[in-house]
Amino acid sequence: MIDRRGFGRFAEPARLVLVALRGGPRSVAPLFDEVRALDGPVGPGTLYAAIARLERRGLIAPAINGDGRRAYRLTETSPTAGAVPGGVH
């Protein structure tokens, strides 16, 4: 579960990043598209801030996808799909 106090206004975008990453690692562009599909207009600054907060808390980790681009994946300490507050809309 995400502690809203630690994420501030980025709690909802952070939750959506976790939901989007349930399907496996994603590079930033597909992650951005999936988060926007879940919630509508989310700016790149908001997405990167949510990613940074999740990474600092050890909930996501950087990875490299097949074409050498930076991607993100859930870590073992990430909430499971059922524990992500609000689920998928």
Biopython code that builds the backbone (N, CA, C, O; Angstrom):
import numpy as np
from Bio.PDB.StructureBuilder import StructureBuilder

atoms = [
    (1, "MET", "N", (0.834, -1.178, 0.000)),
    (1, "MET", "CA", (0.000, 0.000, 0.000)),
    (1, "MET", "C", (0.879, 1.241, 0.000)),
    (1, "MET", "O", (1.955, 1.238, 0.598)),
    (2, "ILE", "N", (0.447, 2.270, -0.644)),
    (2, "ILE", "CA", (1.202, 3.509, -0.737)),
    (2, "ILE", "C", (0.803, 4.429, 0.416)),
    (2, "ILE", "O", (-0.379, 4.680, 0.651)),
    (3, "ASP", "N", (1.820, 4.925, 1.131)),
    (3, "ASP", "CA", (1.599, 5.904, 2.188)),
    (3, "ASP", "C", (1.491, 7.276, 1.539)),
    (3, "ASP", "O", (2.487, 7.812, 1.052)),
    (4, "ARG", "N", (0.304, 7.842, 1.529)),
    (4, "ARG", "CA", (0.073, 9.123, 0.855)),
    (4, "ARG", "C", (0.970, 10.237, 1.388)),
    (4, "ARG", "O", (1.339, 11.137, 0.634)),
    (5, "ARG", "N", (1.327, 10.193, 2.665)),
    (5, "ARG", "CA", (2.162, 11.258, 3.227)),
    (5, "ARG", "C", (3.528, 11.292, 2.552)),
    (5, "ARG", "O", (4.092, 12.372, 2.373)),
    (6, "GLY", "N", (4.059, 10.169, 2.183)),
    (6, "GLY", "CA", (5.367, 10.131, 1.550)),
    (6, "GLY", "C", (5.349, 10.475, 0.077)),
    (6, "GLY", "O", (6.395, 10.762, -0.507)),
    (7, "PHE", "N", (4.172, 10.452, -0.535)),
    (7, "PHE", "CA", (4.076, 10.694, -1.967)),
    (7, "PHE", "C", (3.401, 12.010, -2.295)),
    (7, "PHE", "O", (3.504, 12.487, -3.425)),
    (8, "GLY", "N", (2.712, 12.609, -1.334)),
    (8, "GLY", "CA", (2.043, 13.884, -1.582)),
    (8, "GLY", "C", (1.102, 13.800, -2.764)),
    (8, "GLY", "O", (0.312, 12.865, -2.888)),
    (9, "ARG", "N", (1.202, 14.787, -3.623)),
    (9, "ARG", "CA", (0.293, 14.832, -4.781)),
    (9, "ARG", "C", (0.630, 13.780, -5.830)),
    (9, "ARG", "O", (-0.098, 13.629, -6.811)),
    (10, "PHE", "N", (1.725, 13.055, -5.635)),
    (10, "PHE", "CA", (2.120, 12.012, -6.580)),
    (10, "PHE", "C", (1.623, 10.627, -6.172)),
    (10, "PHE", "O", (1.993, 9.635, -6.801)),
    (11, "ALA", "N", (0.790, 10.539, -5.130)),
    (11, "ALA", "CA", (0.302, 9.240, -4.666)),
    (11, "ALA", "C", (-0.518, 8.529, -5.744)),
    (11, "ALA", "O", (-0.322, 7.338, -5.986)),
    (12, "GLU", "N", (-1.413, 9.237, -6.375)),
    (12, "GLU", "CA", (-2.251, 8.604, -7.405)),
    (12, "GLU", "C", (-1.423, 8.217, -8.629)),
    (12, "GLU", "O", (-1.550, 7.086, -9.098)),
    (13, "PRO", "N", (-0.577, 9.105, -9.171)),
    (13, "PRO", "CA", (0.265, 8.663, -10.290)),
    (13, "PRO", "C", (1.185, 7.497, -9.901)),
    (13, "PRO", "O", (1.432, 6.613, -10.722)),
    (14, "ALA", "N", (1.688, 7.483, -8.676)),
    (14, "ALA", "CA", (2.544, 6.374, -8.229)),
    (14, "ALA", "C", (1.751, 5.074, -8.216)),
    (14, "ALA", "O", (2.259, 4.033, -8.634)),
    (15, "ARG", "N", (0.521, 5.125, -7.743)),
    (15, "ARG", "CA", (-0.331, 3.935, -7.740)),
    (15, "ARG", "C", (-0.543, 3.439, -9.163)),
    (15, "ARG", "O", (-0.513, 2.235, -9.415)),
    (16, "LEU", "N", (-0.758, 4.366, -10.093)),
    (16, "LEU", "CA", (-0.989, 3.982, -11.481)),
    (16, "LEU", "C", (0.263, 3.377, -12.112)),
    (16, "LEU", "O", (0.160, 2.469, -12.937)),
    (17, "VAL", "N", (1.439, 3.865, -11.737)),
    (17, "VAL", "CA", (2.687, 3.263, -12.226)),
    (17, "VAL", "C", (2.777, 1.821, -11.746)),
    (17, "VAL", "O", (3.132, 0.928, -12.517)),
    (18, "LEU", "N", (2.456, 1.590, -10.473)),
    (18, "LEU", "CA", (2.494, 0.226, -9.943)),
    (18, "LEU", "C", (1.507, -0.675, -10.683)),
    (18, "LEU", "O", (1.827, -1.819, -11.004)),
    (19, "VAL", "N", (0.324, -0.163, -10.948)),
    (19, "VAL", "CA", (-0.680, -0.941, -11.690)),
    (19, "VAL", "C", (-0.152, -1.254, -13.092)),
    (19, "VAL", "O", (-0.269, -2.387, -13.558)),
    (20, "ALA", "N", (0.423, -0.264, -13.760)),
    (20, "ALA", "CA", (0.922, -0.464, -15.123)),
    (20, "ALA", "C", (2.067, -1.471, -15.168)),
    (20, "ALA", "O", (2.203, -2.209, -16.143)),
    (21, "LEU", "N", (2.888, -1.508, -14.129)),
    (21, "LEU", "CA", (4.036, -2.414, -14.126)),
    (21, "LEU", "C", (3.680, -3.843, -13.726)),
    (21, "LEU", "O", (4.537, -4.726, -13.772)),
    (22, "ARG", "N", (2.434, -4.083, -13.337)),
    (22, "ARG", "CA", (2.035, -5.458, -13.012)),
    (22, "ARG", "C", (2.212, -6.386, -14.195)),
    (22, "ARG", "O", (2.443, -7.582, -14.017)),
    (23, "GLY", "N", (2.107, -5.848, -15.405)),
    (23, "GLY", "CA", (2.239, -6.663, -16.605)),
    (23, "GLY", "C", (3.675, -6.950, -16.999)),
    (23, "GLY", "O", (3.915, -7.648, -17.984)),
    (24, "GLY", "N", (4.627, -6.431, -16.256)),
    (24, "GLY", "CA", (6.036, -6.654, -16.549)),
    (24, "GLY", "C", (6.769, -5.346, -16.759)),
    (24, "GLY", "O", (6.157, -4.278, -16.770)),
    (25, "PRO", "N", (8.082, -5.429, -16.925)),
    (25, "PRO", "CA", (8.895, -4.216, -17.094)),
    (25, "PRO", "C", (8.437, -3.401, -18.298)),
    (25, "PRO", "O", (7.998, -3.948, -19.310)),
    (26, "ARG", "N", (8.548, -2.083, -18.165)),
    (26, "ARG", "CA", (8.176, -1.169, -19.241)),
    (26, "ARG", "C", (9.222, -0.067, -19.333)),
    (26, "ARG", "O", (9.715, 0.421, -18.316)),
    (27, "SER", "N", (9.555, 0.320, -20.564)),
    (27, "SER", "CA", (10.381, 1.511, -20.730)),
    (27, "SER", "C", (9.461, 2.718, -20.531)),
    (27, "SER", "O", (8.243, 2.571, -20.432)),
    (28, "VAL", "N", (10.044, 3.887, -20.475)),
    (28, "VAL", "CA", (9.281, 5.073, -20.078)),
    (28, "VAL", "C", (8.128, 5.387, -21.036)),
    (28, "VAL", "O", (7.026, 5.687, -20.576)),
    (29, "ALA", "N", (8.348, 5.329, -22.341)),
    (29, "ALA", "CA", (7.281, 5.697, -23.280)),
    (29, "ALA", "C", (6.051, 4.789, -23.149)),
    (29, "ALA", "O", (4.941, 5.306, -23.028)),
    (30, "PRO", "N", (6.202, 3.457, -23.169)),
    (30, "PRO", "CA", (5.025, 2.610, -22.980)),
    (30, "PRO", "C", (4.402, 2.766, -21.585)),
    (30, "PRO", "O", (3.184, 2.680, -21.428)),
    (31, "LEU", "N", (5.243, 2.992, -20.587)),
    (31, "LEU", "CA", (4.726, 3.209, -19.229)),
    (31, "LEU", "C", (3.891, 4.477, -19.198)),
    (31, "LEU", "O", (2.805, 4.493, -18.619)),
    (32, "PHE", "N", (4.387, 5.527, -19.809)),
    (32, "PHE", "CA", (3.664, 6.803, -19.892)),
    (32, "PHE", "C", (2.315, 6.601, -20.576)),
    (32, "PHE", "O", (1.292, 7.082, -20.091)),
    (33, "ASP", "N", (2.313, 5.887, -21.707)),
    (33, "ASP", "CA", (1.066, 5.632, -22.433)),
    (33, "ASP", "C", (0.075, 4.837, -21.586)),
    (33, "ASP", "O", (-1.120, 5.134, -21.579)),
    (34, "GLU", "N", (0.567, 3.835, -20.880)),
    (34, "GLU", "CA", (-0.331, 3.003, -20.080)),
    (34, "GLU", "C", (-0.906, 3.780, -18.890)),
    (34, "GLU", "O", (-2.091, 3.647, -18.582)),
    (35, "VAL", "N", (-0.089, 4.579, -18.230)),
    (35, "VAL", "CA", (-0.569, 5.389, -17.112)),
    (35, "VAL", "C", (-1.613, 6.389, -17.606)),
    (35, "VAL", "O", (-2.637, 6.593, -16.953)),
    (36, "ARG", "N", (-1.359, 7.006, -18.748)),
    (36, "ARG", "CA", (-2.339, 7.953, -19.304)),
    (36, "ARG", "C", (-3.634, 7.244, -19.692)),
    (36, "ARG", "O", (-4.715, 7.817, -19.554)),
    (37, "ALA", "N", (-3.539, 6.015, -20.173)),
    (37, "ALA", "CA", (-4.742, 5.254, -20.532)),
    (37, "ALA", "C", (-5.565, 4.930, -19.283)),
    (37, "ALA", "O", (-6.792, 4.846, -19.350)),
    (38, "LEU", "N", (-4.896, 4.750, -18.158)),
    (38, "LEU", "CA", (-5.607, 4.458, -16.911)),
    (38, "LEU", "C", (-6.251, 5.695, -16.302)),
    (38, "LEU", "O", (-7.317, 5.608, -15.693)),
    (39, "ASP", "N", (-5.595, 6.866, -16.470)),
    (39, "ASP", "CA", (-6.029, 8.047, -15.720)),
    (39, "ASP", "C", (-6.254, 9.293, -16.550)),
    (39, "ASP", "O", (-6.649, 10.315, -15.989)),
    (40, "GLY", "N", (-6.032, 9.270, -17.824)),
    (40, "GLY", "CA", (-6.187, 10.491, -18.597)),
    (40, "GLY", "C", (-4.893, 11.279, -18.631)),
    (40, "GLY", "O", (-3.812, 10.693, -18.564)),
    (41, "PRO", "N", (-4.983, 12.598, -18.732)),
    (41, "PRO", "CA", (-3.773, 13.401, -18.929)),
    (41, "PRO", "C", (-2.866, 13.437, -17.695)),
    (41, "PRO", "O", (-3.213, 14.014, -16.664)),
    (42, "VAL", "N", (-1.719, 12.816, -17.826)),
    (42, "VAL", "CA", (-0.676, 12.859, -16.808)),
    (42, "VAL", "C", (0.561, 13.372, -17.526)),
    (42, "VAL", "O", (0.983, 12.798, -18.529)),
    (43, "GLY", "N", (1.139, 14.444, -17.020)),
    (43, "GLY", "CA", (2.297, 15.037, -17.667)),
    (43, "GLY", "C", (3.571, 14.251, -17.401)),
    (43, "GLY", "O", (3.641, 13.474, -16.449)),
    (44, "PRO", "N", (4.582, 14.455, -18.249)),
    (44, "PRO", "CA", (5.838, 13.744, -18.060)),
    (44, "PRO", "C", (6.520, 14.078, -16.739)),
    (44, "PRO", "O", (7.135, 13.204, -16.129)),
    (45, "GLY", "N", (6.423, 15.324, -16.289)),
    (45, "GLY", "CA", (7.028, 15.696, -15.006)),
    (45, "GLY", "C", (6.393, 14.952, -13.845)),
    (45, "GLY", "O", (7.087, 14.521, -12.924)),
    (46, "THR", "N", (5.082, 14.802, -13.887)),
    (46, "THR", "CA", (4.368, 14.061, -12.847)),
    (46, "THR", "C", (4.770, 12.602, -12.872)),
    (46, "THR", "O", (4.985, 11.996, -11.822)),
    (47, "LEU", "N", (4.875, 12.028, -14.070)),
    (47, "LEU", "CA", (5.265, 10.624, -14.187)),
    (47, "LEU", "C", (6.672, 10.403, -13.640)),
    (47, "LEU", "O", (6.899, 9.479, -12.860)),
    (48, "TYR", "N", (7.624, 11.255, -14.051)),
    (48, "TYR", "CA", (9.004, 11.089, -13.586)),
    (48, "TYR", "C", (9.115, 11.294, -12.074)),
    (48, "TYR", "O", (9.904, 10.612, -11.421)),
    (49, "ALA", "N", (8.343, 12.215, -11.511)),
    (49, "ALA", "CA", (8.363, 12.418, -10.059)),
    (49, "ALA", "C", (7.820, 11.192, -9.335)),
    (49, "ALA", "O", (8.364, 10.791, -8.306)),
    (50, "ALA", "N", (6.756, 10.593, -9.859)),
    (50, "ALA", "CA", (6.197, 9.385, -9.250)),
    (50, "ALA", "C", (7.196, 8.229, -9.352)),
    (50, "ALA", "O", (7.381, 7.479, -8.394)),
    (51, "ILE", "N", (7.836, 8.088, -10.508)),
    (51, "ILE", "CA", (8.843, 7.042, -10.691)),
    (51, "ILE", "C", (9.985, 7.232, -9.700)),
    (51, "ILE", "O", (10.432, 6.269, -9.077)),
    (52, "ALA", "N", (10.461, 8.466, -9.550)),
    (52, "ALA", "CA", (11.573, 8.745, -8.632)),
    (52, "ALA", "C", (11.208, 8.384, -7.198)),
    (52, "ALA", "O", (12.027, 7.805, -6.485)),
    (53, "ARG", "N", (10.014, 8.710, -6.770)),
    (53, "ARG", "CA", (9.581, 8.393, -5.409)),
    (53, "ARG", "C", (9.463, 6.882, -5.209)),
    (53, "ARG", "O", (9.875, 6.356, -4.174)),
    (54, "LEU", "N", (8.905, 6.190, -6.190)),
    (54, "LEU", "CA", (8.784, 4.731, -6.100)),
    (54, "LEU", "C", (10.156, 4.070, -6.075)),
    (54, "LEU", "O", (10.381, 3.113, -5.335)),
    (55, "GLU", "N", (11.061, 4.582, -6.881)),
    (55, "GLU", "CA", (12.410, 4.009, -6.921)),
    (55, "GLU", "C", (13.147, 4.250, -5.597)),
    (55, "GLU", "O", (13.807, 3.344, -5.089)),
    (56, "ARG", "N", (13.041, 5.452, -5.038)),
    (56, "ARG", "CA", (13.690, 5.748, -3.748)),
    (56, "ARG", "C", (13.182, 4.858, -2.632)),
    (56, "ARG", "O", (13.927, 4.538, -1.706)),
    (57, "ARG", "N", (11.931, 4.459, -2.707)),
    (57, "ARG", "CA", (11.334, 3.613, -1.676)),
    (57, "ARG", "C", (11.515, 2.125, -1.960)),
    (57, "ARG", "O", (11.041, 1.286, -1.195)),
    (58, "GLY", "N", (12.191, 1.798, -3.043)),
    (58, "GLY", "CA", (12.481, 0.411, -3.363)),
    (58, "GLY", "C", (11.294, -0.374, -3.891)),
    (58, "GLY", "O", (11.306, -1.605, -3.877)),
    (59, "LEU", "N", (10.256, 0.336, -4.362)),
    (59, "LEU", "CA", (9.076, -0.353, -4.878)),
    (59, "LEU", "C", (9.207, -0.695, -6.356)),
    (59, "LEU", "O", (8.570, -1.633, -6.837)),
    (60, "ILE", "N", (10.032, 0.062, -7.078)),
    (60, "ILE", "CA", (10.364, -0.259, -8.459)),
    (60, "ILE", "C", (11.875, -0.150, -8.604)),
    (60, "ILE", "O", (12.544, 0.486, -7.789)),
    (61, "ALA", "N", (12.401, -0.774, -9.643)),
    (61, "ALA", "CA", (13.843, -0.739, -9.883)),
    (61, "ALA", "C", (14.089, -0.575, -11.376)),
    (61, "ALA", "O", (13.287, -1.023, -12.196)),
    (62, "PRO", "N", (15.199, 0.066, -11.727)),
    (62, "PRO", "CA", (15.523, 0.190, -13.143)),
    (62, "PRO", "C", (15.910, -1.155, -13.726)),
    (62, "PRO", "O", (16.443, -2.023, -13.035)),
    (63, "ALA", "N", (15.637, -1.309, -14.981)),
    (63, "ALA", "CA", (16.001, -2.511, -15.726)),
    (63, "ALA", "C", (16.366, -2.047, -17.136)),
    (63, "ALA", "O", (16.160, -0.883, -17.480)),
    (64, "ILE", "N", (16.890, -2.930, -17.928)),
    (64, "ILE", "CA", (17.193, -2.616, -19.328)),
    (64, "ILE", "C", (16.316, -3.522, -20.184)),
    (64, "ILE", "O", (16.295, -4.738, -19.993)),
    (65, "ASN", "N", (15.590, -2.923, -21.130)),
    (65, "ASN", "CA", (14.735, -3.752, -21.982)),
    (65, "ASN", "C", (15.554, -4.327, -23.136)),
    (65, "ASN", "O", (16.763, -4.108, -23.202)),
    (66, "GLY", "N", (14.921, -5.044, -24.028)),
    (66, "GLY", "CA", (15.603, -5.765, -25.099)),
    (66, "GLY", "C", (16.399, -4.900, -26.054)),
    (66, "GLY", "O", (17.377, -5.370, -26.636)),
    (67, "ASP", "N", (16.001, -3.631, -26.233)),
    (67, "ASP", "CA", (16.739, -2.769, -27.158)),
    (67, "ASP", "C", (17.700, -1.824, -26.437)),
    (67, "ASP", "O", (18.159, -0.841, -27.018)),
    (68, "GLY", "N", (18.004, -2.119, -25.178)),
    (68, "GLY", "CA", (18.991, -1.355, -24.430)),
    (68, "GLY", "C", (18.481, -0.097, -23.762)),
    (68, "GLY", "O", (19.260, 0.641, -23.159)),
    (69, "ARG", "N", (17.187, 0.160, -23.857)),
    (69, "ARG", "CA", (16.621, 1.349, -23.216)),
    (69, "ARG", "C", (16.314, 1.076, -21.751)),
    (69, "ARG", "O", (16.038, -0.055, -21.351)),
    (70, "ARG", "N", (16.370, 2.138, -20.971)),
    (70, "ARG", "CA", (16.051, 2.037, -19.546)),
    (70, "ARG", "C", (14.568, 1.704, -19.394)),
    (70, "ARG", "O", (13.710, 2.280, -20.064)),
    (71, "ALA", "N", (14.298, 0.786, -18.520)),
    (71, "ALA", "CA", (12.933, 0.380, -18.214)),
    (71, "ALA", "C", (12.802, 0.315, -16.696)),
    (71, "ALA", "O", (13.783, 0.482, -15.971)),
    (72, "TYR", "N", (11.600, 0.075, -16.231)),
    (72, "TYR", "CA", (11.338, -0.077, -14.798)),
    (72, "TYR", "C", (10.559, -1.349, -14.571)),
    (72, "TYR", "O", (9.769, -1.773, -15.414)),
    (73, "ARG", "N", (10.793, -1.956, -13.414)),
    (73, "ARG", "CA", (10.097, -3.184, -13.044)),
    (73, "ARG", "C", (9.715, -3.101, -11.576)),
    (73, "ARG", "O", (10.298, -2.335, -10.808)),
    (74, "LEU", "N", (8.728, -3.902, -11.200)),
    (74, "LEU", "CA", (8.355, -4.008, -9.792)),
    (74, "LEU", "C", (9.454, -4.767, -9.044)),
    (74, "LEU", "O", (10.125, -5.620, -9.624)),
    (75, "THR", "N", (9.633, -4.466, -7.787)),
    (75, "THR", "CA", (10.575, -5.206, -6.953)),
    (75, "THR", "C", (9.803, -6.203, -6.102)),
    (75, "THR", "O", (8.572, -6.223, -6.108)),
    (76, "GLU", "N", (10.531, -7.017, -5.382)),
    (76, "GLU", "CA", (9.886, -8.002, -4.503)),
    (76, "GLU", "C", (9.115, -7.330, -3.375)),
    (76, "GLU", "O", (8.204, -7.938, -2.813)),
    (77, "THR", "N", (9.455, -6.092, -3.030)),
    (77, "THR", "CA", (8.751, -5.393, -1.955)),
    (77, "THR", "C", (7.558, -4.593, -2.459)),
    (77, "THR", "O", (6.849, -3.970, -1.669)),
    (78, "SER", "N", (7.333, -4.606, -3.775)),
    (78, "SER", "CA", (6.182, -3.886, -4.335)),
    (78, "SER", "C", (4.885, -4.527, -3.893)),
    (78, "SER", "O", (4.824, -5.737, -3.675)),
    (79, "PRO", "N", (3.840, -3.713, -3.760)),
    (79, "PRO", "CA", (2.541, -4.302, -3.447)),
    (79, "PRO", "C", (2.115, -5.258, -4.557)),
    (79, "PRO", "O", (2.381, -5.013, -5.733)),
    (80, "THR", "N", (1.464, -6.329, -4.182)),
    (80, "THR", "CA", (0.937, -7.239, -5.200)),
    (80, "THR", "C", (-0.246, -6.573, -5.876)),
    (80, "THR", "O", (-0.741, -5.549, -5.406)),
    (81, "ALA", "N", (-0.694, -7.145, -6.967)),
    (81, "ALA", "CA", (-1.797, -6.552, -7.723)),
    (81, "ALA", "C", (-3.002, -6.295, -6.844)),
    (81, "ALA", "O", (-3.646, -5.255, -6.975)),
    (82, "GLY", "N", (-3.318, -7.201, -5.967)),
    (82, "GLY", "CA", (-4.492, -7.027, -5.107)),
    (82, "GLY", "C", (-4.297, -5.985, -4.031)),
    (82, "GLY", "O", (-5.270, -5.475, -3.476)),
    (83, "ALA", "N", (-3.027, -5.656, -3.724)),
    (83, "ALA", "CA", (-2.759, -4.699, -2.655)),
    (83, "ALA", "C", (-2.593, -3.282, -3.159)),
    (83, "ALA", "O", (-2.449, -2.358, -2.358)),
    (84, "VAL", "N", (-2.609, -3.088, -4.473)),
    (84, "VAL", "CA", (-2.490, -1.729, -5.002)),
    (84, "VAL", "C", (-3.824, -1.035, -4.760)),
    (84, "VAL", "O", (-4.850, -1.458, -5.292)),
    (85, "PRO", "N", (-3.816, 0.035, -3.954)),
    (85, "PRO", "CA", (-5.073, 0.688, -3.601)),
    (85, "PRO", "C", (-5.853, 1.123, -4.832)),
    (85, "PRO", "O", (-5.289, 1.725, -5.746)),
    (86, "GLY", "N", (-7.100, 0.832, -4.858)),
    (86, "GLY", "CA", (-7.975, 1.262, -5.945)),
    (86, "GLY", "C", (-8.020, 0.323, -7.123)),
    (86, "GLY", "O", (-8.913, 0.436, -7.962)),
    (87, "GLY", "N", (-7.077, -0.607, -7.211)),
    (87, "GLY", "CA", (-7.076, -1.564, -8.305)),
    (87, "GLY", "C", (-7.002, -0.885, -9.653)),
    (87, "GLY", "O", (-6.506, 0.236, -9.767)),
    (88, "VAL", "N", (-7.491, -1.557, -10.663)),
    (88, "VAL", "CA", (-7.492, -1.006, -12.023)),
    (88, "VAL", "C", (-8.856, -0.451, -12.315)),
    (88, "VAL", "O", (-9.871, -1.093, -12.045)),
    (89, "HIS", "N", (-8.885, 0.756, -12.872)),
    (89, "HIS", "CA", (-10.165, 1.374, -13.244)),
    (89, "HIS", "C", (-10.505, 1.024, -14.666)),
    (89, "HIS", "O", (-11.544, 1.446, -15.174)),
]
sb = StructureBuilder()
sb.init_structure("model")
sb.init_model(0)
sb.init_chain("A")
sb.init_seg("    ")
for serial, (resi, resn, name, xyz) in enumerate(atoms, 1):
    if name == "N":
        sb.init_residue(resn, " ", resi, " ")
    sb.init_atom(name, np.array(xyz, "f"), 0.0, 1.0, " ", f" {name:<3s}", serial, name[0])
structure = sb.get_structure()
